């Protein structure tokens, strides 16, 4: 605009439209049907820089990012009831839910459509940042704040067409499943035993999963502020001091359609929380209320925690410190320490509290052992012919046995990393320098999926574990996210730099490091939690790199 005001703008439009010739997932060994993957999006950003005085500069920036990702299974919009044409009953017919259910057969990749499809996801982020810089004598002060509002609704039902597994459990030696016999089990119909005292009615799937069809309107926000001072104490010493405050809201739901299972002990702390705004919207089934009482889980409608149904930390103050000191004419010492909060971990859809009854919900029916079939609450056997017809999916009519109860830590602790380093840099010649340093980080309160309602004692082979979990009327191994993970990283890092003529530089580096953690990545094995931390060591001892 003029010498004191500068305005910057940017607009990016992305149209991603891919026809996948191998179908939605390319790891299938069977012929598949080409499907479309759509990911249109755009980004808008406007920034204003104002030179108030030669030593005082203000910068303000606002941005909007929007993206939509869509994946549709083969015949996803075909509502001609393809499952029924193959003798599979009870599958909801609606736009986005067409096609066959998931069929997992031992020895094959899969038949039918994958779980969690259709997948129609939106991501909308509005961000505003404000930074003010002031130079005063030997100090450069900088402060500011940042606001983010994130809205990310999606439709991705886990098992709305059903999921049926045939892993050979019923066609193998008892308690010693052989997956290669899964195809035989797939063809085996439950039949009464013709031998007196023999095992009868074994067949069908050894695990059945089902869910209703719907979406989640997730949202969350971030607030942050900081202040720092770059202070040139002397010609040889520069110090950086700073502090940052971060606030990460829990993931809420625009229409309060979430529930949180707090897995305390039965009749002594276990709770099922639903926002007060959704009391009797929809009405809970009598079966669900009865089984909560029977298993010692308190039902609570509450406004105490908002739609996120958890309490997060608000006093997240993170100090930072750094220095650079010229110890000798050719030797410089640098060091620093920083505390960094981060709670924007991508959990994926499975642990979302929006997938909790009575909103979006799922059921799990495993076979009790290798000589007894999957039996639904109404007494029918889990075969393809029965499909989902024996599983009421209307929330007011739900038979709650086998229902999955999802949860997130009620008093949520913000994950953080402490990072520190100390290094020496020495100038060999006017063109050559070497550097060696110690770099480390300690991560605490990492979010990990520890699960809940799990068997805690060893049982003899063939014993049904369901009666031995804390809440035997509900699904085993339900998702529960807890901030108890830890990780440590220590390294020795060295590098050699050679500067040539005309801006050409060569760099050779060597790193010796070790990492220890007891928590997996949330989207790649995050349900793995190990005790103690020494149980898993991700060790990287020799990492070499060169650049020029």
SULKAPE-V265837 format. One record per pair of residues at least 24 apart in sequence whose ideal C-beta (glycine too) atoms are under 10 Angstrom apart, sorted by the first residue. I is the first residue (numbers start at 0). J is the second residue. If there is no record, write none. Layout:
# SULKAPE-V265837
{{I/J} {I/J}}
This chain:
# SULKAPE-V265837
{{0/47} {0/48} {0/49} {1/50} {2/50} {3/48} {3/49} {3/50} {3/51} {3/52} {3/56} {4/47} {4/48} {4/49} {4/50} {5/46} {5/47} {5/48} {5/49} {5/50} {5/58} {6/45} {6/46} {6/47} {6/48} {6/49} {7/44} {7/45} {7/46} {7/47} {7/48} {7/58} {7/60} {8/43} {8/44} {8/45} {8/46} {8/47} {9/42} {9/43} {9/44} {9/45} {9/46} {9/62} {10/41} {10/42} {10/43} {10/44} {10/45} {10/63} {11/40} {11/41} {11/42} {11/43} {11/44} {11/64} {12/39} {12/40} {12/41} {12/42} {12/43} {13/38} {13/39} {13/40} {13/41} {13/42} {13/66} {14/38} {14/39} {14/40} {14/41} {15/39} {15/40} {15/66} {15/67} {15/68} {16/69} {19/70} {22/72} {22/73} {22/112} {22/113} {23/70} {23/71} {23/72} {23/73} {23/75} {23/112} {23/113} {23/116} {23/117} {23/118} {24/70} {24/72} {24/108} {24/109} {24/112} {24/113} {24/116} {26/108} {26/109} {26/113} {27/107} {27/108} {27/109} {27/110} {27/113} {28/106} {28/107} {28/108} {28/109} {29/107} {29/108} {29/109} {29/110} {29/111} {31/73} {31/108} {32/72} {32/73} {32/74} {32/98} {32/112} {33/73} {34/70} {34/71} {34/72} {34/73} {34/74} {34/75} {34/112} {34/116} {35/69} {35/70} {35/71} {35/75} {36/68} {36/69} {36/70} {36/71} {36/118} {37/67} {37/68} {37/69} {37/70} {37/71} {37/119} {38/66} {38/67} {38/68} {38/69} {38/70} {38/120} {39/65} {39/66} {39/67} {39/68} {39/69} {40/64} {40/65} {40/66} {40/67} {40/68} {40/121} {40/122} {40/123} {41/65} {41/66} {42/66} {42/124} {44/126} {46/128} {48/130} {49/131} {51/131} {51/132} {51/133} {52/133} {52/134} {53/134} {54/132} {54/133} {54/134} {54/135} {54/136} {54/139} {55/131} {55/132} {55/133} {55/134} {55/135} {55/140} {56/130} {56/131} {56/132} {56/133} {56/134} {56/141} {57/129} {57/130} {57/131} {57/132} {57/133} {57/143} {58/128} {58/129} {58/130} {58/131} {58/132} {58/143} {59/127} {59/128} {59/129} {59/130} {59/131} {59/143} {60/126} {60/127} {60/128} {60/129} {60/130} {60/145} {61/125} {61/126} {61/127} {61/128} {61/129} {61/146} {62/124} {62/125} {62/126} {62/127} {62/128} {62/147} {63/123} {63/124} {63/125} {63/126} {64/122} {64/123} {64/124} {64/125} {64/126} {64/149} {65/121} {65/122} {65/123} {65/124} {65/125} {65/150} {66/120} {66/121} {66/122} {66/123} {66/124} {66/151} {67/119} {67/120} {67/121} {67/122} {67/123} {67/153} {68/118} {68/119} {68/120} {68/121} {68/122} {68/153} {69/95} {69/117} {69/118} {69/119} {69/120} {69/121} {69/154} {70/113} {70/115} {70/116} {70/117} {70/118} {70/119} {70/120} {70/155} {71/95} {71/97} {71/98} {71/112} {71/116} {71/117} {71/118} {71/119} {72/96} {72/97} {72/98} {72/99} {72/101} {72/111} {72/112} {72/113} {72/114} {72/115} {72/116} {72/117} {72/118} {72/160} {73/97} {73/98} {73/99} {73/111} {73/112} {73/113} {73/116} {74/98} {74/99} {74/112} {75/112} {75/116} {75/117} {75/118} {75/160} {76/117} {81/111} {81/112} {81/160} {82/111} {82/160} {82/161} {82/383} {82/386} {82/387} {83/386} {85/111} {85/383} {85/384} {85/386} {86/382} {86/383} {86/384} {86/386} {87/111} {87/160} {87/161} {87/163} {87/382} {87/383} {87/384} {87/385} {87/386} {87/387} {87/388} {88/382} {88/383} {88/384} {88/385} {88/386} {88/387} {88/388} {88/389} {89/160} {89/161} {89/209} {89/384} {89/385} {89/386} {89/387} {89/388} {89/389} {89/390} {89/391} {89/392} {90/159} {90/160} {90/161} {90/209} {90/386} {90/387} {90/388} {91/156} {91/159} {91/160} {91/161} {91/211} {91/212} {91/387} {91/392} {92/160} {93/117} {93/159} {93/212} {95/119} {95/154} {95/155} {95/156} {95/159} {95/212} {95/214} {96/154} {96/156} {96/159} {96/160} {96/212} {97/160} {98/160} {99/160} {99/161} {100/158} {100/159} {100/160} {100/161} {100/162} {100/163} {100/207} {100/208} {100/209} {100/383} {100/386} {100/387} {101/157} {101/158} {101/160} {101/161} {101/162} {101/163} {101/164} {101/208} {102/161} {102/162} {102/163} {102/164} {102/165} {102/185} {102/204} {102/383} {103/162} {103/163} {103/164} {103/165} {103/166} {103/178} {103/181} {103/185} {103/204} {103/205} {103/206} {103/208} {104/163} {104/164} {104/165} {104/166} {104/167} {104/178} {104/181} {104/182} {104/183} {104/184} {104/185} {104/204} {105/164} {105/165} {105/166} {105/167} {105/168} {105/170} {105/171} {105/176} {105/177} {105/178} {105/179} {105/180} {105/181} {105/182} {105/183} {105/184} {105/185} {105/205} {106/165} {106/166} {106/167} {106/177} {106/178} {106/179} {106/180} {106/181} {106/182} {106/183} {106/185} {107/165} {107/178} {107/181} {107/182} {107/185} {109/162} {109/164} {110/163} {110/165} {110/185} {111/160} {111/161} {111/162} {111/163} {112/160} {112/162} {113/160} {113/162} {114/155} {114/156} {114/157} {114/158} {114/159} {114/160} {114/161} {114/162} {114/208} {114/210} {114/349} {114/361} {115/155} {115/156} {115/157} {115/158} {115/159} {115/210} {115/347} {115/348} {115/349} {116/154} {116/155} {116/156} {116/157} {116/159} {116/160} {117/154} {117/155} {117/156} {117/159} {117/212} {118/153} {118/154} {118/155} {118/156} {118/348} {119/152} {119/153} {119/154} {119/155} {119/214} {120/151} {120/152} {120/153} {120/154} {120/155} {120/214} {120/215} {120/217} {120/348} {121/150} {121/151} {121/152} {121/153} {121/154} {121/214} {121/216} {121/217} {122/149} {122/150} {122/151} {122/152} {122/153} {123/148} {123/149} {123/150} {123/151} {123/152} {123/218} {124/148} {124/149} {124/150} {124/151} {124/221} {125/149} {125/150} {125/220} {126/221} {128/223} {129/224} {130/225} {131/226} {132/227} {132/229} {133/228} {134/229} {135/228} {136/230} {136/231} {137/229} {137/230} {137/231} {137/232} {137/233} {137/237} {138/228} {138/229} {138/230} {138/231} {138/232} {138/240} {139/227} {139/228} {139/229} {139/230} {139/231} {139/239} {140/226} {140/227} {140/228} {140/229} {140/230} {141/225} {141/226} {141/227} {141/228} {141/229} {141/241} {142/224} {142/225} {142/226} {142/227} {142/228} {142/241} {142/242} {143/223} {143/224} {143/225} {143/226} {143/227} {144/222} {144/223} {144/224} {144/225} {144/226} {144/244} {145/221} {145/222} {145/223} {145/224} {145/225} {145/243} {145/245} {146/220} {146/221} {146/222} {146/223} {146/224} {147/219} {147/220} {147/221} {147/222} {147/223} {147/247} {147/248} {147/343} {148/218} {148/219} {148/220} {148/221} {148/222} {148/248} {149/217} {149/218} {149/219} {149/220} {149/221} {149/248} {149/250} {149/343} {150/216} {150/217} {150/218} {150/219} {150/220} {150/253} {151/215} {151/216} {151/217} {151/218} {151/219} {151/250} {152/214} {152/215} {152/216} {152/217} {152/218} {152/252} {152/253} {152/254} {152/353} {153/214} {153/215} {153/216} {153/217} {153/348} {153/351} {153/353} {154/212} {154/213} {154/214} {154/215} {154/348} {154/359} {155/213} {155/214} {155/215} {155/347} {155/348} {155/349} {155/351} {155/354} {155/359} {156/209} {156/210} {156/211} {156/212} {156/213} {156/214} {156/348} {156/354} {156/359} {156/361} {157/208} {157/209} {157/210} {157/211} {157/212} {157/348} {157/349} {157/354} {157/359} {157/360} {157/361} {157/362} {157/403} {158/207} {158/208} {158/209} {158/210} {158/211} {158/212} {158/361} {158/362} {158/363} {158/387} {158/390} {159/209} {159/210} {159/211} {159/212} {159/213} {159/359} {159/361} {159/387} {159/392} {160/209} {160/210} {160/212} {160/386} {160/387} {161/204} {161/207} {161/208} {161/209} {161/210} {161/362} {161/381} {161/383} {161/386} {161/387} {161/390} {162/204} {162/206} {162/207} {162/208} {162/209} {162/210} {162/361} {162/363} {163/203} {163/204} {163/205} {163/206} {163/207} {163/208} {163/209} {163/373} {163/381} {163/382} {163/383} {163/386} {163/387} {164/204} {164/205} {164/206} {164/207} {164/208} {164/365} {164/366} {164/373} {164/381} {165/202} {165/203} {165/204} {165/205} {165/206} {165/383} {166/204} {166/205} {166/206} {166/366} {167/205} {167/369} {168/201} {168/204} {168/205} {168/206} {168/365} {168/366} {168/368} {168/369} {168/370} {168/372} {169/198} {169/201} {169/202} {169/203} {169/204} {169/205} {169/366} {169/369} {169/370} {169/371} {169/372} {169/373} {170/201} {170/202} {170/205} {170/369} {171/369} {172/369} {173/198} {173/368} {173/369} {173/370} {173/460} {173/461} {174/368} {174/369} {174/370} {174/459} {174/460} {174/461} {174/462} {175/369} {175/460} {176/205} {176/369} {181/205} {185/383} {187/382} {188/380} {188/382} {188/383} {188/384} {189/372} {189/373} {189/380} {189/381} {189/382} {189/384} {197/370} {198/369} {198/370} {198/371} {199/370} {199/372} {200/370} {200/371} {200/372} {200/374} {200/380} {201/366} {201/369} {201/370} {201/371} {201/372} {201/380} {202/372} {202/373} {202/380} {202/381} {202/382} {203/366} {203/372} {203/373} {203/374} {203/379} {203/380} {203/381} {203/382} {203/383} {203/384} {203/385} {204/364} {204/365} {204/366} {204/372} {204/373} {204/380} {204/381} {204/382} {204/383} {204/385} {205/364} {205/365} {205/366} {205/367} {205/368} {205/369} {205/371} {205/372} {205/373} {205/381} {206/363} {206/364} {206/365} {206/366} {206/373} {206/381} {207/362} {207/363} {207/364} {207/365} {207/366} {207/373} {207/374} {207/375} {207/380} {207/381} {207/382} {207/383} {207/385} {207/386} {207/387} {207/389} {207/390} {207/401} {208/361} {208/362} {208/363} {208/364} {208/365} {208/387} {208/390} {208/401} {208/403} {208/474} {209/360} {209/361} {209/362} {209/363} {209/364} {209/375} {209/381} {209/386} {209/387} {209/389} {209/390} {209/392} {209/401} {210/354} {210/359} {210/360} {210/361} {210/362} {210/363} {210/387} {210/390} {210/392} {210/403} {211/354} {211/356} {211/357} {211/358} {211/359} {211/360} {211/361} {211/362} {211/390} {211/391} {211/392} {211/393} {211/394} {211/397} {212/359} {212/392} {213/256} {213/353} {213/354} {213/358} {213/359} {213/360} {214/256} {214/353} {214/358} {214/359} {215/250} {215/252} {215/253} {215/254} {215/256} {215/257} {215/348} {215/351} {215/352} {215/353} {215/354} {215/355} {215/358} {215/359} {216/251} {216/252} {216/253} {216/254} {216/255} {216/256} {216/257} {216/306} {216/353} {217/250} {217/251} {217/252} {217/253} {217/256} {217/257} {217/306} {217/307} {217/348} {217/351} {217/352} {217/353} {218/248} {218/250} {218/251} {218/252} {218/253} {218/306} {218/307} {219/247} {219/248} {219/249} {219/250} {219/251} {219/252} {219/307} {219/342} {219/343} {220/246} {220/247} {220/248} {220/249} {220/251} {221/245} {221/246} {221/247} {221/248} {221/342} {221/343} {222/246} {222/247} {222/248} {222/313} {223/247} {223/315} {223/317} {223/340} {225/317} {225/319} {227/319} {227/321} {229/321} {230/322} {231/323} {232/322} {232/324} {233/324} {233/325} {234/325} {235/323} {235/324} {235/325} {235/326} {235/327} {235/331} {236/322} {236/323} {236/324} {236/325} {236/332} {237/321} {237/322} {237/323} {237/324} {237/325} {237/333} {238/320} {238/321} {238/322} {238/323} {238/324} {239/319} {239/320} {239/321} {239/322} {239/323} {239/335} {239/337} {240/318} {240/319} {240/320} {240/321} {240/322} {241/317} {241/318} {241/319} {241/320} {241/321} {241/337} {242/316} {242/317} {242/318} {242/319} {242/320} {242/338} {243/315} {243/316} {243/317} {243/318} {243/319} {243/337} {243/338} {243/339} {243/340} {244/313} {244/314} {244/315} {244/316} {244/317} {244/340} {245/312} {245/313} {245/315} {245/316} {245/317} {245/339} {245/340} {245/341} {245/342} {245/413} {245/415} {246/311} {246/312} {246/313} {246/314} {246/315} {246/340} {246/342} {246/413} {247/311} {247/312} {247/313} {247/315} {247/340} {247/341} {247/342} {247/343} {247/344} {247/411} {247/413} {247/414} {248/305} {248/307} {248/309} {248/311} {248/342} {249/304} {249/305} {249/306} {249/307} {249/308} {249/309} {249/310} {249/311} {249/342} {249/352} {249/407} {249/411} {250/306} {250/307} {250/308} {250/309} {250/342} {250/346} {250/350} {250/351} {250/352} {250/353} {250/407} {251/304} {251/305} {251/306} {251/307} {251/308} {251/309} {251/352} {251/353} {252/277} {252/305} {252/306} {252/307} {252/308} {252/351} {252/352} {252/353} {252/358} {253/306} {254/280} {254/306} {254/353} {254/358} {255/280} {255/302} {255/305} {255/306} {255/307} {255/308} {255/358} {256/280} {256/281} {256/306} {256/352} {256/353} {256/355} {256/357} {256/358} {256/359} {257/305} {257/306} {257/307} {257/308} {257/351} {257/352} {257/353} {257/354} {257/355} {257/358} {257/359} {257/405} {257/407} {258/298} {258/308} {258/352} {258/353} {258/354} {258/355} {258/356} {258/357} {258/358} {258/360} {258/404} {258/405} {258/406} {259/299} {259/301} {259/304} {259/307} {259/308} {259/309} {259/352} {259/355} {259/404} {259/405} {259/406} {259/407} {259/408} {259/409} {259/479} {260/296} {260/308} {260/352} {260/355} {260/356} {260/403} {260/404} {260/405} {260/406} {260/407} {260/409} {260/451} {260/452} {260/470} {260/473} {260/477} {260/478} {260/479} {261/296} {261/297} {261/299} {261/308} {261/309} {261/404} {261/406} {261/407} {261/408} {261/409} {261/410} {261/451} {261/479} {262/296} {262/404} {262/406} {262/409} {262/449} {262/450} {262/451} {262/452} {262/453} {262/469} {262/470} {262/477} {262/479} {262/481} {263/295} {263/296} {263/297} {263/409} {263/469} {264/295} {264/469} {265/293} {265/294} {265/295} {265/296} {265/469} {265/470} {265/471} {266/292} {266/294} {266/295} {266/296} {266/297} {267/295} {267/297} {268/295} {268/296} {268/297} {269/294} {269/295} {269/296} {269/297} {269/404} {269/406} {269/451} {269/452} {269/469} {269/470} {270/296} {270/297} {270/298} {270/299} {270/301} {270/406} {270/409} {271/296} {271/297} {271/298} {271/299} {271/300} {271/355} {271/356} {271/404} {271/406} {272/297} {272/298} {272/299} {272/300} {272/301} {272/303} {272/304} {272/308} {272/309} {272/352} {272/355} {272/406} {272/409} {273/298} {273/299} {273/300} {273/301} {273/308} {273/355} {273/356} {273/357} {273/358} {274/300} {274/301} {274/302} {274/303} {274/304} {274/305} {274/306} {274/307} {274/308} {275/299} {275/300} {275/301} {275/302} {275/303} {276/300} {276/302} {276/306} {277/306} {277/357} {277/358} {279/357} {280/357} {280/358} {281/356} {281/357} {281/358} {281/393} {281/394} {281/395} {282/357} {282/394} {282/395} {282/396} {283/356} {283/357} {283/394} {283/395} {283/397} {283/399} {284/356} {284/357} {284/391} {284/393} {284/394} {284/395} {284/396} {284/397} {284/398} {284/399} {284/402} {285/395} {285/396} {285/397} {285/398} {285/399} {286/376} {286/391} {286/396} {286/397} {286/398} {286/399} {286/400} {286/402} {286/472} {287/356} {287/357} {287/360} {287/394} {287/395} {287/397} {287/398} {287/399} {287/400} {287/402} {287/472} {287/473} {288/399} {289/399} {289/472} {290/398} {290/399} {290/400} {290/402} {290/470} {290/471} {290/472} {290/473} {291/399} {291/404} {291/470} {291/472} {291/473} {293/399} {293/470} {293/471} {293/472} {294/399} {294/404} {294/452} {294/468} {294/469} {294/470} {294/471} {294/472} {294/473} {295/469} {295/470} {296/404} {296/469} {296/470} {296/472} {296/473} {304/409} {304/410} {304/411} {306/352} {306/353} {307/352} {307/407} {307/411} {308/352} {308/355} {308/406} {308/407} {308/409} {309/352} {309/406} {309/407} {309/408} {309/409} {309/410} {309/411} {309/480} {310/408} {310/409} {310/410} {310/411} {311/342} {311/408} {311/410} {311/411} {311/412} {311/413} {312/340} {312/342} {312/410} {312/411} {312/412} {312/413} {312/415} {312/444} {312/482} {313/413} {314/413} {315/340} {315/341} {315/342} {315/413} {315/415} {316/340} {317/413} {317/415} {317/416} {317/417} {319/418} {320/419} {321/419} {321/420} {322/421} {323/422} {323/424} {325/424} {326/423} {326/425} {327/425} {327/426} {328/426} {329/424} {329/425} {329/426} {329/427} {329/428} {329/432} {330/423} {330/424} {330/425} {330/426} {331/422} {331/423} {331/424} {331/425} {331/426} {331/432} {331/434} {332/421} {332/422} {332/423} {332/424} {332/436} {333/420} {333/421} {333/422} {333/423} {333/424} {333/434} {333/436} {334/419} {334/420} {334/421} {334/422} {334/423} {334/436} {334/437} {335/418} {335/419} {335/420} {335/421} {335/422} {335/438} {336/417} {336/418} {336/419} {336/420} {336/421} {337/416} {337/417} {337/418} {337/419} {337/420} {337/440} {338/415} {338/416} {338/417} {338/418} {338/419} {339/414} {339/415} {339/416} {339/417} {339/418} {339/440} {339/442} {340/413} {340/414} {340/415} {340/416} {340/444} {341/413} {341/414} {341/415} {341/416} {341/442} {341/445} {341/446} {342/411} {342/412} {342/413} {342/414} {342/415} {342/444} {342/446} {342/482} {343/414} {344/414} {344/445} {344/446} {344/447} {344/480} {344/482} {344/520} {344/521} {344/522} {344/525} {345/520} {345/521} {345/522} {346/407} {346/446} {346/448} {346/478} {346/480} {346/521} {346/522} {346/525} {347/448} {347/521} {347/522} {347/523} {347/525} {349/403} {349/405} {349/448} {349/478} {349/521} {349/522} {349/525} {349/526} {350/405} {350/406} {350/407} {350/446} {350/448} {350/477} {350/478} {350/479} {350/480} {350/521} {350/525} {350/526} {351/405} {351/407} {351/478} {351/480} {352/405} {352/406} {352/407} {352/478} {352/480} {353/405} {354/403} {354/405} {354/478} {355/402} {355/403} {355/404} {355/405} {355/406} {355/477} {355/478} {356/394} {356/397} {356/399} {356/402} {356/403} {356/404} {356/405} {356/473} {357/393} {357/394} {357/395} {357/397} {358/394} {359/394} {359/405} {360/392} {360/394} {360/397} {360/399} {360/402} {360/403} {360/404} {360/405} {361/392} {361/401} {361/402} {361/403} {361/405} {361/474} {361/477} {362/387} {362/390} {362/391} {362/392} {362/397} {362/398} {362/399} {362/400} {362/401} {362/402} {362/403} {362/473} {362/474} {363/401} {363/402} {363/403} {363/473} {363/474} {363/475} {363/476} {363/477} {364/389} {364/390} {364/400} {364/401} {364/474} {365/401} {365/463} {365/464} {365/465} {365/474} {365/475} {365/476} {366/463} {367/461} {367/462} {367/463} {367/464} {367/465} {367/466} {368/460} {368/461} {368/462} {368/463} {368/464} {369/460} {369/461} {370/461} {371/461} {371/463} {373/401} {375/400} {375/401} {376/400} {376/401} {376/472} {399/472} {399/473} {400/465} {400/471} {400/472} {400/473} {400/474} {401/465} {401/472} {401/473} {401/474} {401/475} {402/472} {402/473} {402/474} {402/477} {403/452} {403/473} {403/474} {403/475} {403/476} {403/477} {403/478} {404/451} {404/452} {404/470} {404/473} {404/474} {404/477} {404/478} {404/479} {405/451} {405/474} {405/477} {405/478} {405/479} {405/480} {406/450} {406/451} {406/452} {406/477} {406/478} {406/479} {406/480} {406/481} {407/446} {407/478} {407/479} {407/480} {407/481} {407/482} {408/444} {408/446} {408/449} {408/479} {408/480} {408/481} {408/482} {408/483} {410/482} {411/444} {411/446} {411/480} {411/481} {411/482} {412/443} {412/444} {412/445} {412/446} {412/481} {412/482} {412/483} {413/443} {413/444} {413/446} {413/482} {414/442} {414/443} {414/444} {414/445} {414/446} {414/447} {414/482} {414/484} {414/518} {415/441} {415/442} {415/443} {415/444} {415/445} {415/482} {416/440} {416/441} {416/442} {416/443} {416/444} {416/445} {416/486} {416/488} {417/441} {417/442} {417/443} {418/442} {418/488} {420/490} {420/492} {422/492} {422/493} {422/494} {424/494} {424/496} {426/496} {427/495} {427/496} {427/497} {428/497} {428/498} {429/498} {430/496} {430/497} {430/498} {430/499} {430/500} {430/504} {431/495} {431/496} {431/497} {431/498} {431/505} {432/494} {432/495} {432/496} {432/497} {432/498} {433/493} {433/494} {433/495} {433/496} {433/507} {434/492} {434/493} {434/494} {434/495} {434/496} {434/508} {435/491} {435/492} {435/493} {435/494} {435/509} {436/490} {436/491} {436/492} {436/493} {436/494} {437/489} {437/490} {437/491} {437/492} {438/488} {438/489} {438/490} {438/491} {438/492} {438/510} {438/512} {439/487} {439/488} {439/489} {439/490} {439/491} {439/512} {439/513} {440/486} {440/487} {440/488} {440/489} {440/490} {440/514} {441/485} {441/486} {441/487} {441/488} {441/489} {442/484} {442/485} {442/486} {442/487} {442/488} {442/514} {442/516} {442/518} {443/482} {443/483} {443/484} {443/485} {443/486} {443/487} {444/481} {444/482} {444/483} {444/484} {444/485} {445/481} {445/482} {445/483} {445/484} {445/485} {445/486} {445/516} {445/517} {445/518} {445/519} {445/520} {445/521} {445/525} {445/528} {446/480} {446/481} {446/482} {446/483} {446/484} {446/518} {446/521} {446/525} {447/479} {447/480} {447/481} {447/482} {447/483} {447/484} {447/485} {447/516} {447/517} {447/518} {447/519} {447/520} {447/521} {447/524} {447/525} {447/526} {447/527} {447/528} {447/529} {448/478} {448/479} {448/480} {448/481} {448/484} {448/518} {448/519} {448/521} {448/524} {448/525} {448/526} {448/527} {448/528} {449/478} {449/479} {449/480} {449/481} {449/483} {449/484} {449/518} {449/525} {449/526} {449/527} {449/528} {450/475} {450/476} {450/477} {450/478} {450/479} {450/480} {450/481} {450/526} {450/528} {451/475} {451/476} {451/477} {451/478} {451/479} {451/480} {451/481} {452/476} {452/477} {452/479} {453/477} {453/479} {476/526} {478/526} {479/526} {480/521} {480/525} {480/526} {481/518} {481/528} {482/518} {483/517} {483/518} {483/528} {483/530} {484/516} {484/517} {484/518} {484/519} {484/521} {484/525} {484/528} {484/529} {484/532} {485/515} {485/516} {485/517} {485/518} {485/531} {485/532} {486/514} {486/515} {486/516} {486/517} {486/518} {486/532} {486/537} {487/513} {487/514} {487/515} {487/516} {487/517} {487/532} {487/536} {488/512} {488/513} {488/514} {488/515} {488/516} {488/537} {488/539} {489/513} {489/514} {489/515} {490/514} {490/539} {490/542} {492/542} {494/544} {494/545} {494/546} {495/545} {496/546} {497/547} {499/547} {503/547} {504/546} {504/547} {505/545} {505/546} {505/547} {506/544} {506/545} {506/546} {506/547} {507/543} {507/544} {507/545} {507/546} {507/547} {508/542} {508/543} {508/544} {508/545} {508/546} {509/541} {509/542} {509/543} {509/544} {509/545} {510/539} {510/540} {510/541} {510/542} {510/543} {510/544} {511/539} {511/540} {511/541} {511/542} {512/538} {512/539} {512/540} {512/541} {512/542} {513/537} {513/538} {513/539} {513/540} {514/538} {514/539}}
